[in-house]
Amino acid sequence: MLEQALALTREYAMLSPGSTVLCAVSGGADSMCLLHWLSRREDISLHAAHFDHRLRGAESDADAAFVRDWCRENGIPFHLGSADVRARAGEAGRGIEETARDLRYAFLRRTAQDIGGAVIATAHNADDNAETLLLHLVRGTGLQGLAGIPPRRDDLVRPLLTTPREEILAYLEEFHVPYREDSSNADEAFSRNKLRAQVMPVLKELNPRFLEGCSAAIRSLRADNDFLNAQAARVCQNARWAEDDLVIEARYIAELPPALAPRAARRLIEMMGDGSTDCSAAHLNGIVELCRGEDPSAVLFLPRGMLAQRVYRELLLTTQSDPLPPLTPTPLNFEGLTIPPNSRYACRCRAALCPGAPEPGVWYLARDRLSPGALLRPRQVGDSLSLPGREGTKTVKKWLIEAKVPRREREQLPVLADASGVAALAGFGPEASRLAQPGQEAWALSFERLQREKDHET
């Protein structure tokens, strides 16, 4: 069973033999199907992660307990995350669904990093993909939205994306896999639930092979979309960095055809490291018009504190927010908690022997590889490190940009360093060469994110 899932994983090289896979599990039918299916593979190391959104009281608690108990019975390492999504959404002035998604994926990425750079597997299926396409059509979209949910994006994979929900339910029945029903799925106040309950049955009645046809159309549109994005990205290779600002000659964007110019604008925003999800078509077209216009000093304000500025013949992308005050360098307390002033993290340290299976979120540095003069400080020019499970050595600045850490927050991210250089970076990981071996004397380090006003990460 699930032959389409097997074919998709092979096509996109989702599950390489010997890899570590972190399966996102809500406890519902789709995720329990994926977890059980992955557990039958002997060539991967499987972990499960559950995020409690605290939106349904005792029902949410029961979901977490259900997944934890099932994983314990089946010998699967279990990781639990939690946040008050409703409170966070209110603080940020954002929607609950959007906030829940952002917090959930932040937890998954941190956990994947903690267990050694795992692939993250989610249980989106063919019905989900069709629903997403229809929602995009209702709201208005271009080819980017019609391409649906990508089967793979970096280390995030979706093996069930071409598998219909009815096949998933048949699999659960065949293998007697239990699952829980989320009561909020019946609430048609949510657009997706209403579409699922009222529209999808009609489409399947009109064409019993609707999902198959929809999946084929999405596949074709995605291929076209990927090709156009690649052409736009090639043009953006002409951009250069000026400190943390991105500069490109305006003509490179202005001369592009309408199918490519907005895509190039989107790619430039992605290169800034702050993401592009908040940029509408109007924003992207505004950047294009900035490049094609005659005003040598025009400015366009963008979401997330970014702005695009025409500087004579060049387009400059920068951030308008003033940086937060840098943390105060503070000596590391080797036997307790260290909270540097203005820091976004606290650091906890203790002496320990490195275990054979380190606890997620705790890094064990060899005792003889961290000098007594170690301190927590802001990043400095030339700081670099190699993260466990990640390829190559990169500067701290490069790691922060790739992780889309807002520029104004970067000086509040503690770097643990001594005379030999960087030993760890809060929120990212330790220097790989300093890790202790099992049984070796070590310093057990963990960083705890401090909750501050308007701080929307877990």
Rosetta blueprint (number, residue, H / E / L):
1 M L
2 L L
3 E H
4 Q H
5 A H
6 L H
7 A H
8 L H
9 T H
10 R H
11 E H
12 Y L
13 A L
14 M L
15 L L
16 S L
17 P L
18 G L
19 S L
20 T E
21 V E
22 L E
23 C E
24 A E
25 V L
26 S L
27 G L
28 G L
29 A H
30 D H
31 S H
32 M H
33 C H
34 L H
35 L H
36 H H
37 W H
38 L H
39 S H
40 R L
41 R L
42 E L
43 D L
44 I L
45 S E
46 L E
47 H E
48 A E
49 A E
50 H E
51 F E
52 D E
53 H L
54 R L
55 L L
56 R L
57 G L
58 A H
59 E H
60 S H
61 D H
62 A H
63 D H
64 A H
65 A H
66 F H
67 V H
68 R H
69 D H
70 W H
71 C H
72 R H
73 E H
74 N L
75 G L
76 I L
77 P L
78 F E
79 H E
80 L E
81 G E
82 S E
83 A L
84 D L
85 V H
86 R H
87 A H
88 R H
89 A H
90 G H
91 E H
92 A H
93 G L
94 R L
95 G L
96 I H
97 E H
98 E H
99 T H
100 A H
101 R H
102 D H
103 L H
104 R H
105 Y H
106 A H
107 F H
108 L H
109 R H
110 R H
111 T H
112 A H
113 Q H
114 D H
115 I L
116 G L
117 G L
118 A L
119 V E
120 I E
121 A E
122 T L
123 A L
124 H L
125 N L
126 A H
127 D H
128 D H
129 N H
130 A H
131 E H
132 T H
133 L H
134 L H
135 L H
136 H H
137 L H
138 V H
139 R H
140 G L
141 T L
142 G L
143 L H
144 Q H
145 G H
146 L H
147 A L
148 G L
149 I L
150 P L
151 P L
152 R E
153 R E
154 D L
155 D L
156 L E
157 V E
158 R L
159 P L
160 L L
161 L L
162 T L
163 T L
164 P L
165 R H
166 E H
167 E H
168 I H
169 L H
170 A H
171 Y H
172 L H
173 E H
174 E H
175 F H
176 H L
177 V L
178 P L
179 Y L
180 R L
181 E L
182 D L
183 S H
184 S H
185 N H
186 A H
187 D L
188 E L
189 A L
190 F L
191 S H
192 R H
193 N H
194 K H
195 L H
196 R H
197 A H
198 Q H
199 V H
200 M H
201 P H
202 V H
203 L H
204 K H
205 E H
206 L H
207 N L
208 P L
209 R L
210 F H
211 L H
212 E H
213 G H
214 C H
215 S H
216 A H
217 A H
218 I H
219 R H
220 S H
221 L H
222 R H
223 A H
224 D H
225 N H
226 D H
227 F H
228 L H
229 N H
230 A H
231 Q H
232 A H
233 A H
234 R H
235 V H
236 C H
237 Q L
238 N L
239 A L
240 R E
241 W E
242 A E
243 E L
244 D L
245 D E
246 L E
247 V E
248 I E
249 E E
250 A H
251 R H
252 Y H
253 I H
254 A H
255 E L
256 L L
257 P L
258 P L
259 A L
260 L L
261 A H
262 P H
263 R H
264 A H
265 A H
266 R H
267 R H
268 L H
269 I H
270 E H
271 M H
272 M L
273 G L
274 D L
275 G L
276 S L
277 T L
278 D L
279 C L
280 S L
281 A H
282 A H
283 H H
284 L H
285 N H
286 G H
287 I H
288 V H
289 E H
290 L H
291 C H
292 R H
293 G L
294 E L
295 D L
296 P L
297 S L
298 A L
299 V E
300 L E
301 F E
302 L E
303 P L
304 R L
305 G L
306 M E
307 L E
308 A E
309 Q E
310 R E
311 V E
312 Y L
313 R L
314 E E
315 L E
316 L E
317 L E
318 T E
319 T E
320 Q L
321 S L
322 D L
323 P L
324 L L
325 P L
326 P L
327 L L
328 T L
329 P L
330 T E
331 P E
332 L L
333 N L
334 F L
335 E L
336 G E
337 L E
338 T E
339 I L
340 P L
341 P L
342 N L
343 S L
344 R L
345 Y E
346 A E
347 C E
348 R E
349 C E
350 R E
351 A E
352 A E
353 L E
354 C L
355 P L
356 G L
357 A L
358 P L
359 E L
360 P L
361 G L
362 V L
363 W E
364 Y E
365 L E
366 A E
367 R H
368 D H
369 R H
370 L L
371 S L
372 P L
373 G L
374 A L
375 L E
376 L E
377 R E
378 P L
379 R L
380 Q L
381 V L
382 G L
383 D L
384 S E
385 L E
386 S L
387 L L
388 P L
389 G L
390 R L
391 E L
392 G L
393 T L
394 K E
395 T E
396 V H
397 K H
398 K H
399 W H
400 L H
401 I H
402 E H
403 A L
404 K L
405 V L
406 P L
407 R H
408 R H
409 E H
410 R H
411 E H
412 Q H
413 L L
414 P L
415 V E
416 L E
417 A E
418 D E
419 A L
420 S L
421 G E
422 V E
423 A E
424 A E
425 L E
426 A L
427 G L
428 F L
429 G E
430 P E
431 E L
432 A H
433 S H
434 R H
435 L E
436 A L
437 Q L
438 P L
439 G L
440 Q L
441 E E
442 A E
443 W E
444 A E
445 L E
446 S E
447 F E
448 E E
449 R E
450 L L
451 Q L
452 R L
453 E L
454 K L
455 D L
456 H L
457 E L
458 T L
